Structure formats: structure tokens, C-alpha cells
Amino acid sequence: MKFHYIALGVSCLIASAAVQAQTSSYPQHAISLTVPYGAGGSTDGIARKFATMLERELGQSIIIQNQPGGAGTLQMRNLARAVPDGYTLGFYSYSTATFTSQVLDVPYKKADFDLLGGIAEFSYGIVAVADSPINNMSDLVNQSKTSKGVFYGVTGAPNNFPFLQLGKITGGQFDQVTYKSSAESINAVIGGYVDVALQGASEYAELVRSGKLKVIASATNERLPWFPNAPTMKEQGFDIGIKGIIGIAAPKGTPAAVKARLEAAIHSVVTADEYEDYLVKTYGMKTYPASAAEFSAYIDEGFPRMRNMIETYDIKGL
């Protein structure tokens, strides 16, 4: 019996030593970074810049895997099921985690992930065609109270939240038209199919600069980096603002030493001037250099906030 105990103890020591050796030399080969949208969009562009800089920090290749589908839930499902060894990481979206997971039946929960830190914050603006009579939030609300109402184009949550809130606050009529992509919603504004659209600045910047569209408000809590002359909704008298936060996560159970290595590397990338300049210049966005703990706390706070939105506006699904 004593021999068995000794043998078991030796086995445990060997296994522990093997794990320590593996994590102390991490990473030993290429790492996959999963992204919930297809190639070519702003999220994909952010991922590729982030991956390039993370490669320098870790000394290994970062391979982008685009996994679109299910309003972002397919990628999250795959990430939750991946081997927790530090070689599969993924984008972790605030809206997908806190909102989509409460309106769709998803096969994962927050406890299935190890959050590693924040990396980017989308900046949203409301745009109208250049010759529209809607020039600001007051004009928008005034039209919503006429027989015409306001038709707005979005791709879904959280872009539609400000309009849902405006309807509740003002009693105006705001009718949603949902599009498959940001580009489609912007084209709908140009074509006169909707009055306004709410999207990220990179989706309409050139059209604003060329005089085809105008920004009537920033829909975030700060003015848009590319269009600082457009006041926020709050500055125009409506206490409304949305955030589109992206972070990085790994499957639950990733070794502590590996997580610590990744958290440090991610923070180093996100706080670098090169990365910040890229986001601002390329997409009109800001970095979101939250630690793993800060990012996790923000996500936790989001669940009751989104539940309240869902119940208040009787949101049934996507």
C-alpha cells in the first residue's frame, strides 16, 4: 500500500513539473485568435493589427480565424469549447456577452471563459443625408412626433438602444429597419429608405467628408474623434449613450501562469502609442486598456443592465 502512495506522489510531482515547464516556456507554437465577423470589416482590421503587435510580445505567430454566424454567438461557442491551454484566444464582445446571450439560447455562460483584458471601444454616431431637415437631436425628435415619424437603420443591438430609449422618453415614433451589414444601413440613408442610421464612424466617414452625409450626434458619451464638432446626445439634452466594448478571452481553465503572461502582453499592446494611433486614424475609435479584473467587472455589470433593457422594451429576439 505504501508503494502505491509513493508511486502516486511521484506521478503527481512529474505531472506538476510538466505543467510548470510548459507554462514557463509559453508560448511554444502559434496561437489562434478567433473573431466573430468575416474578413474586411473594422472588427477584422482591429484583430489583425492587434495580432501583429501581440506576436512581437509573445514571440509566436497569431493566426486569425474568422468565425461569423449566430450574431457573434458561433465564435463564442467555439471559444468556450476550445482546449484551455492558451493556444486559442478570442474576441469577447460586450453586447454579445451581455445582451445576445439573454435573448438567444446560447450554449455557454460567462463562467466558461477567462477574461484577459479590454482592447477597443467603438464610437457610434447618428448620420442623416446631407440635405435632410434633421440637423440635430431636436430636429430628430420633432420629426418623430409628426405623422412621418422616424425610420432608422441599424444592424441590431446595441445600435438600436438609443432609438428605443428616445421613443420611451419622448413619446415619438421611431421605426426600426434592420440590415445585414453596416454598409447596407448607410446606403439606405443615402437612398432615402431610412431617415438616419447609427453606426461606427469608419462606416460613413468618407461619405461625410464628401458632403453626402452629416453627423447629427455622437451616440457615445464622448464626441467622435473624427467629428469633434458633432455634440453628443447628452450634450443635446438626452441622457443616452452606448458603448461597444471588445476584449480578449480564453477558455475557462487556462493555466494561471499562461493567463498572467497573456494579460501582461495584451496590456502592453493596448497601451502602446502605435496601437492607439492605429485605432484613431483607421477607425475613429479609442483603445480600451482595461485589466482582466476591470473588464470582467464591466461585463458583470452589463448583465442586469441589458436584462432591464430587454424587459423594458419587450425584446424577444434578434
N, C-alpha and C positions, 0 to 999 in steps of 0.2 A: 504494500500500500504506500509506504514511504517513497518507493521508487517512482510510483505513478505521480505523486505530488511533485517530486523533484523534476520529473520529465515535463510535467505540465508547466511548472515555473520556468524552466529553461525555454520551453516553446513560447511562452508569453514574452519573455525577455527578447527572444530572437525576433518575434513579430513586432514588438515595440521598437526595437533598434532599426528594423527595416523601414517602418513608417517614418521614424525620425530622419533616417538617411535620405528617404525620398523627399520629404518636405524641406529639409535643409538645402537640398540642391535644386529645388523647384525654381523655374520650370525646366524640364529636361527635353521637351519637344514642343511642337506647335500647339497653339491654343485656339479653339473655335470661339467666335463671338457671334451669337445669333441675334438677328434683327427682325422685328415683326412686320416689316414692309419690304416691297420689292426694290430692286436697284434703280437708282436715278433720282429719287426724291431727297428731300432735305434730311430725313432721318438716316437714310443710307449714306449720304455725304458726311454727316457728323460721325457716323460709325467708322467710316474709312479713315478720316483724319485722326480720330481717337485711336484707332487700331495702329496706325503708323507710329504714333508717338508712344503708345504702350509697348510696342515692340522694342523701342530703344531702352525703355525702363527695365524690361524683363529679359531682353537678350534672346527672344524667340519670336518666330513668326506668329502673327494673329490672323487667322483665316475667317473672313466674313461669310456667314451663312444667312442668306435672306430667306425668311420663312413666313411669307404673308398668308393671311387667312384667318377667318373667325374673328374679325375686328381686333386682331392682336393676340387672341387667346391661343391660337395654334402654337405660336412661338413660346408662349409662357408654359403651355402644357409640356412641350418637348424639353424645355429647360428644367422643369420640376422633375422630370423622369430621367434626366441625364446622370451619369456617374459622378458623384461628388468628389472629384479628385483635383479640381482646379483647372482642368483642361477643357471645360465647357462653361463659358460665361454667356450672359445675355443681357440685352437691354431690358429694363424694368420700368414700364410706363406708369405714372401716377394714375392716369384716367383708366387704363386697362385694369390695373390692380384694384382700384377703389370703387370705380363705377361699373365697368363692364362686368366684373365678376359678380356684381349684385343684381344684374338684370339678365344675365345668361347663366345657364347651368354649366359651370366650368369644373374640370377635374383636378383642381388644385386650390390651395389657400396660401395665405402669406407665410404660414409656418413651414411651407415646403421649400422656402428659399432662404439663403443667407444674403442679405443685402450688403453691398460693399461700398456704396457711396454714390453721390449725385454727380451728374456730368453736364447737364444742359437744361436751360429753361426757355421754352418757346415764347415768343412775343406775338400777340394777336392784335389785329386791327380790323375795324369795320370800314369797308370801302363801298362807294357808290360810283356810278358812271359820272363822268366829268360835268355833263350838263344837267344832272339831276337837281331838282329843287331841294333835295336833302343835303344840307351842308354841315349839320352838326346834330347832336342828340335831341335838341329841342325840335328841330325840323322832323326828325325821325318819329318822335313820339306824337307830334301834331298830326302827321300823316296817318299814324296808326289809329287815330281816333276819327278819321273820316271814313266814308264808305269804301274807299280804295283799300284801306288797311296797308300793311307792310308785308311783302313776301321776302323772306330771307333765305339765302342758300348756304348750306353747311354740309359737312361730311358726317355729322353726328356729334356726340358728346366729346369734349366739353364745349365745343364751339357753339352749341345751341343754348347753353345755360343762360347767357346774358339776355337773350330774347325771351326765354321763359320767365325770367325774373322781371324783365321790363313789362311784360304783359300783366303779371301779377300786381306789380307796383302801380302801374298807370291805368290799367283797365283797357289799354289799347289792343288792337287786333294784330297779332303777329303770326303769320302763317309760314310754317317751315316747308322748304323743298330740299330733300336730301339727295346729295350727289355722291357718286362713287369715288371721286377724287377732288382734291383742292382745285386743280386746273378747271374741272368741269363747272364748279361753283363760280369761279371767277369769270369764265366765259359766259355763264348765264347772266351775270350782271351786265357785261358788255352787250349781250344780245337783247337785253331788256326783259328777260324772262323772270328775273327777280329784282327787287329794288336795291338790296345790299347783300354783301357776303361777309363772313367773318373767317379770316384765315391768317396764317403766318405771313410775315412781311415779304419773305422771299418769293411767295406765290404771286404777288401783284406789284412788286417794286418797280419793275421796268414799265409796266402799264401806267403807273402813277407818274413816273418821270417823263413818260412820253405824252402825258396830258390826256390819256384815255380814261383814267380813274382818278378818284380823290379819296384820301383817308379822312373820314369824319370823326373818328375817335380811336384811341388806343383802348383795347379791351382788357389790358392787363393793368396792374397797379402803378406802373411807371410808363412814361412816354416811350414811344418806339425809338430805338437807336437810330434808325434810318430816317424817321419822320418825326423829329422832336417838336415840330410846330403843331402837331395834332394833339390836343388835350386828351387826357384820359376820360373815361366815363365818369369817374369820381369827380374830376375837376369840373365836369359839366353838370354836376348836380345829382348823379345817380351812383349810389354806393354799391357798385358792381364791378367785379374784376375776376378774371380767370387766370390760372397758371397751367402750363403744360410741362411738367417736370419729367425728365428722364434720368434714370440711374443705372447702375450695373448690379447684377445679382448672379449668384451661383446656386447650384442645387444644395439643399439643406444637408449638412453633414460634412461639408468641406473641411479638411483639417485646419486647426487653429493657426498653425504656422503658415500655411498656404494663404489663408484669409488675410493674415497680417501683412504678408508680402504683397498681395494684390491691393489691399486698401492703401498701403503706402504708395504703390506705383500709380494707382488711379488718381490719388490726391495730387501727386507730383505732376501728372499730365494736365489735370483740370485747372491747376493754379498757374500753369506756365503762360507767359505772355503770348507765345506762339499760338496756343490753342484758343485763348480768349480773343486774340485778333482775328483768327480764322472764323470763329462763330459770328462775330460782329460784322466783319467785312463781307462774308459769304452769304449769311442768312439773316443778318439783323437780329441776332439772338444773344443771350447772355449765358455765361457759364453758371453752373450750379454746384459750387465746390463743397457740398455738404459731406460730412463724415458719414461712415456707416451708421453710427448711432443716430445722428441727426436726420439722415434720410429715412431710417426706419421709423423714427418718431413721427415724421411728417406723414408717412404712409398710414400709420396707425390713426392719426387724427383725421385722415381723409375718409375712412370708412363710415363713421357716423355722419360726417358732413354730406357725403354722397347719398347715404341712406335717407337723410332728410330731404334732399333734392328729389329723389325717386318717389318718395311718399307724397311730398308737397305737390308735385306736378304729375303724379299718377303715371309715371313712366313704366311701360310694360315690357319693352324690349328694344332691340336695335333694328 
